[in-house]
Amino acid sequence: MLNSQRTFVDAVRKYCSERGIVVDVRSQGWLLMMQKGSERRFALGYDLGLNSSATHRIANDKSATADVLEVCGIPCVPHTLFLSPKLSEYIPPAGSWEAMLQLLDENPNGIVVKPNEGTGGNSVFKVLTRSKLELAVSTIFSSNRSLAISPYLALDEEVRVVVIDYIPFVVYSKSRPSVVGDGKRSLLQLALADMPSGKLSDILPDMLGDLDPSILDNVPLAGQRHTLNWRHNLGRGAEPVLLEQGPTWQACVDIALMAARAISLRFGSVDVVQVDGTWRVLEINSGVMMEALSEQHPGLVDAVYHAALDKIFS
């Protein structure tokens, strides 16, 4: 999809058209310049400029986010920062490898190694062995200046809360792709037969890369549900499911708003996860991307972006 065809760009264009605001789309849809009389506003990527530069950088830095939340006493998934060897002058004399190995040894269920900045689940590795750790680290450092390591947690659920000035506008869970066994076909056969063709390209690389080949050949019992991905990323096949107000909705909103206030996030999304019945913050995003949600609820997505734009042009 071209940048100029993004849901975000369409929402901004619609908003400006309805209000007599001139919008100039530049940099292949990545830069939007909005002009209302003598007032000019910009949007870059998915950032509308409502957040301060410090808030924006903290939200986009997984280890910094975890550090701030920990200091504020807000339950979160810890993320430990490691710098690329290209930044050797900023790395302690002892280096990073032994500290990485220590985190692996301290977490028998595995660790998750990912770029310290970035979204979408790209270059995210579940690591259980030293050789896999070495592969993950070298892969990430080949194109990133830093990475973050967190313990692997068996998540009961992951929920995203989109906030504007500390008001929850959208709350939805991320439902991972799954199949139901029939007692005859293997897990791989079920996935190939039951998954929509448009989703297979998102799901298969992770299945083939993360799951043991013997698991793919397993034949689930009839009626047994099996998830196809340990990730909850919408870009990896998960589906957004709107939550209705209730205990789960309230618990997610409460902790998300605490996290937003901790870093002074005016507009963004907070991902919260449930582990053993307890909710904690996984990460925060200062740019709000809602491509997957717009496929099911385009009016809701427009309403969110328009409400944020109202704050800019108020």
PESUL-V734727 format. One line per field, one symbol per residue. phi: phi as a letter, one per 40 degrees, with the letter a starting at -180 (. if undefined). psi: psi as a letter, one per 40 degrees, with the letter a starting at -180 (. if undefined). burial: # if it has 9 or more other C-alpha atoms within 8 Angstrom, else .. Layout:
# PESUL-V734727
phi->???
psi->???
burial->???
This chain:
# PESUL-V734727
phi->.cdcbcddccccccccccbgccbbcbffgcbbbbbbgccbbbbbgbbcgccccccdccccbcccdcccccccgcdaccbccbccdcbdcbcddcgbccccccccccbcchbbbadcbhbggcfbbcbbbcccccccccccccbbcabbbbccbcccabbbbcbbfgbccabacbcccabbcbgbccdccccccccddccccccddccccbccdcccccbccdgccbcbaccbcccbhcbcbccccidcdccccdccccccccbgccbibbcbbbbfgbcaccabbcbbbbcccccbbccccdcccccccdccbc
psi->hideeidddddddddddeefhhhhhiffedhhhhhhbehhiihhbeheediidddddddehddddddddddefhhihihhhhiiddfdeehideaddddddddddegdeiihhihdiiieehfhhhheidddddddddddedeieiiihiihhhhdihhhhhihffhhdhhiihhiiiihieediiddddddddhiddddddddddddddihddddeihiihehhhieheiehdefeihhhhhihaddddddddddddddddefhdhaihhiihhfehiihdiihehhhfddddddgddddddddddddddde.
burial->..###########.###...###.##.#########...#.###.###.##...##.#############...######.####..#...#....#...##.##..#..########...#.##.###.#.##..##.###..#########..##########.#.###############..###..##...#...##.##..###..#....##.##.#.######..#########........#####.#########.###########...##########.#####...#..##.######.....
